[in-house]
């Protein structure tokens, strides 16, 4: 497999993931971003915790979808994330659900 074939494959996988996102975003109430993942979820519980002088975030999601091109199954019943990094939680409005097609890379 050439480097160009690999790049084309990765671009196609990203486009398929984006199309899946576009198809499912209307099923969810929240967008959640962590340093490692992007989620859609219907229930979000974010708790700020402190242990040994360190502050961290414990995030629990229910009925979620994970943006990850390498996961064979992106729908997840429950997710628990513990992180020392920022967590962003946004409630989706219906006007945000209209998602345009992404521009194709290299065109």
C-alpha positions as CSV (number, residue, x, y, z in Angstrom):
1,X,0.0,0.0,0.0
2,X,1.5,3.3,-1.0
3,X,1.5,6.5,1.1
4,X,-1.1,8.0,-1.3
5,X,-3.4,4.9,-0.9
6,X,-3.1,5.2,2.9
7,X,-3.9,8.9,2.8
8,X,-6.9,8.2,0.6
9,X,-8.1,5.5,2.9
10,X,-7.7,7.7,6.0
11,X,-9.5,10.6,4.2
12,X,-12.4,8.2,3.3
13,X,-12.6,6.9,6.9
14,X,-12.8,10.5,8.2
15,X,-15.5,11.4,5.7
16,X,-17.5,8.3,6.7
17,X,-17.2,9.2,10.4
18,X,-18.3,12.8,9.7
19,X,-21.3,11.5,7.8
20,X,-22.2,9.2,10.7
21,X,-21.9,12.2,13.0
22,X,-24.1,14.3,10.8
23,X,-26.7,11.5,10.8
24,X,-26.7,10.9,14.6
25,X,-26.2,14.4,16.1
26,X,-29.9,15.1,16.2
27,X,-30.4,12.1,18.6
28,X,-28.3,13.8,21.3
29,X,-28.6,16.7,23.7
30,X,-25.0,17.5,24.6
31,X,-21.6,17.8,22.9
32,X,-18.7,16.9,25.2
33,X,-15.0,17.5,24.5
34,X,-12.1,16.1,26.5
35,X,-8.4,16.2,25.7
36,X,-8.7,12.7,24.2
37,X,-12.2,12.4,22.8
38,X,-15.3,14.1,21.4
39,X,-18.7,12.7,22.5
40,X,-22.3,13.3,21.9
41,X,-24.5,12.3,24.9
42,X,-28.0,12.6,26.3
43,X,-26.9,12.6,30.0
44,X,-23.9,14.3,31.4
45,X,-22.7,14.5,35.0
46,X,-19.5,16.5,35.5
47,X,-18.0,16.5,39.0
48,X,-14.9,18.5,40.1
49,X,-12.9,16.4,42.6
50,X,-9.8,17.0,44.7
51,X,-7.3,14.4,46.0
52,X,-3.9,15.1,47.5
53,X,-4.1,18.7,46.6
54,X,-4.8,17.9,42.9
55,X,-8.0,18.9,41.2
56,X,-9.4,16.6,38.5
57,X,-12.7,16.1,36.7
58,X,-14.9,13.0,36.8
59,X,-17.2,12.9,33.8
60,X,-20.0,10.4,33.4
61,X,-22.0,10.1,30.2
62,X,-25.0,8.0,29.4
63,X,-26.4,7.1,26.0
64,X,-23.3,8.4,24.1
65,X,-21.7,8.4,20.7
66,X,-17.8,8.6,20.5
67,X,-16.0,10.4,17.7
68,X,-13.3,7.8,17.0
69,X,-12.5,6.6,13.5
70,X,-10.8,3.4,14.8
71,X,-13.7,2.2,17.0
72,X,-15.9,-0.5,15.4
73,X,-18.8,0.5,17.6
74,X,-19.3,4.2,18.5
75,X,-22.5,4.0,20.4
76,X,-21.8,3.5,24.1
77,X,-24.3,3.0,27.0
78,X,-22.1,4.5,29.7
79,X,-18.8,6.3,29.7
80,X,-16.6,7.4,32.6
81,X,-13.7,9.8,32.1
82,X,-11.3,10.9,34.7
83,X,-9.0,13.8,33.6
84,X,-6.8,16.6,34.9
85,X,-7.4,18.5,31.7
86,X,-10.2,20.7,30.6
87,X,-13.6,19.3,29.9
88,X,-16.1,21.2,27.7
89,X,-19.8,20.5,27.9
90,X,-22.3,22.2,25.6
91,X,-26.0,21.7,25.2
92,X,-27.0,21.4,21.6
93,X,-29.7,23.7,20.2
94,X,-31.8,22.5,17.3
95,X,-30.3,25.1,15.0
96,X,-26.8,23.6,15.6
97,X,-28.0,20.2,14.3
98,X,-28.0,21.3,10.6
99,X,-24.4,20.2,9.8
100,X,-22.9,21.1,6.4
101,X,-20.8,18.8,4.3
102,X,-17.0,19.2,5.1
103,X,-14.7,20.4,2.3
104,X,-12.7,17.7,0.7
105,X,-9.0,17.8,1.6
106,X,-6.7,18.4,-1.3
107,X,-9.4,19.7,-3.6
